[in-house]
């Protein structure tokens, strides 16, 4: 690898990007990563929540930098997506095909290369979730420890490079506190990579007490597919276990009541201090009582009214968690400004995958449908990325590692399957860029979602359920909500065959072995064969 800094990285044509020009120091990198953040809940993506202005600070990053409109993950589940970001490789090559798979920390990852070959000081603070915890992947690490690495919303436990620690406060806030503390105490002679990674807005979506009034008296906009009947697609979809009717809602029962609690909420209450419990009840009891009143009313027997009511309840908790993420993004941006580092720092905002916030009546991820396939990606690099840049090429999380290495003047190793995004940021549209992305969900039976892989280009998507060799074909341009599969339509037979050839080509190009289609061991859930 070459240690040099690409001075004109995002201002000039790709020929300039190819030639490394040394300067004193490469850019700092602040990588902000949330969990399950739907692009619908980011104002800059112009989705149905945009009029609510849910993310002014993330939107600011897009206005001052670039937003990727066609950004996707390679495997829509937490641990696999995180491993892909670090390695620049698809799940079958980095070894983390499902939640619970063992992470091989000795493999090539971009933070280690930045440290060893470009002199970066590196840290990860927040949600790691991979198994086991880091060893030498970073100079410093502090990762959420409880709930299988998911962590807790209140007073979370951490494993750190120096031993276990518990921080008092709200998870998103204390992760930011420690991120800022690390920044203030870092070696200022070195460029830094800080990966600040939030649990929020992952279930059980317990918002901070300060956000209790947000959206309280509003009727939030519904997705067109909230009442999806699942017709005109393969029968798998109608058998999923991720409907709003079973969604974990942030319903800690009001003070003095004996409504049943699930384990998540019992655990949350036990973690809170008496003062936090009292403040929670004061802030939320009225709204929660209204929830239980409805659930015990005759109206709840109407499936349509029940779906709509639970959607509103779920989404308000979700957006309050999103607001906490955005508030802390604002804190990090303010710190950069206060310390005169905003012009020397690349800021990336992303999430491990998007999320169904009511689309198709669901609340989760995993499927290759658009709502969970997509992945927010916003990048600001003052002086290198033109403000307001919009990128429409197909990009994936396999591209993150090569991009950040390139920004630091390093060549990505051949084993990385992604491509640097810098030419897209410099030139705009690129006719030589990939025309197809490959997706593979390996987990066997979680939430009753079958194993599948597939390909997507700028217009069509083919999903292949390889357990029984069935497929779905969607015309994304004419059916963006994916409510009618065309796989059995004779008029689209040539399209189906063309997409199947693309799938075969992508499997070959990405070195997908036959063993990748064998069911992995799953320690929870039921098998769907």
PyMOL commands that set and color helices and strands:
alter all, ss='L'
color gray80, all
select helices_A, chain A and resi 14-18+39-41+43-45+50-52+56-64+78-87+91-94+110-118+147-149+171-185+209-211+235-239+244-246+263-271+274-295+298-301+303-338+342-344+359-361+370-373+399-407+422-427+446-448+490-509+514-517
alter helices_A, ss='H'
color red, helices_A
select strands_A, chain A and resi 28-34+66-68+71-72+121-126+140-144+157-160+163-166+192-197+345-351+377-380+389-391+395-396+437-441+452-456+460-465+470-475
alter strands_A, ss='S'
color yellow, strands_A
deselect
rebuild
show_as cartoon
